[in-house]
Amino acid sequence: MAGHSIPHFQNSAGHAAISIGVKEFMCVGANPPFDHPHVFLDLGDDNEKVCPYCSTLYRYDASLSAGETVPAGCTYVDDKAA
């Protein structure tokens, strides 16, 4: 995985499902301080996966870029890391 970063997604709005453009990613739950342990999820050959912590359903959509989500606004950016 060297040479690229893993996108992180959050679900502070409580969406039932979020479409994403990657198959390997991190789910952080809601934005801090209400986040859960940041868990790595890999869809593998599947196109859907449920986060075991927050139960968000993630759906792969090849038409989306790595940082794009539907609904919009679910990409997590750690302001402290910048």
Stockholm file with secondary structure:
# STOCKHOLM 1.0

chainA/1-82         MAGHSIPHFQNSAGHAAISIGVKEFMCVGANPPFDHPHVFLDLGDDNEKVCPYCSTLYRYDASLSAGETVPAGCTYVDDKAA
#=GR chainA/1-82 SS CTTSCCCEECCTTCCSEEEESCSEEEEEESSTTSEEEEEEEECTTCSEEECTTTCCEEEECTTSCTTCEESSSCBCCCTTTC
#=GC SS_cons        CTTSCCCEECCTTCCSEEEESCSEEEEEESSTTSEEEEEEEECTTCSEEECTTTCCEEEECTTSCTTCEESSSCBCCCTTTC
//
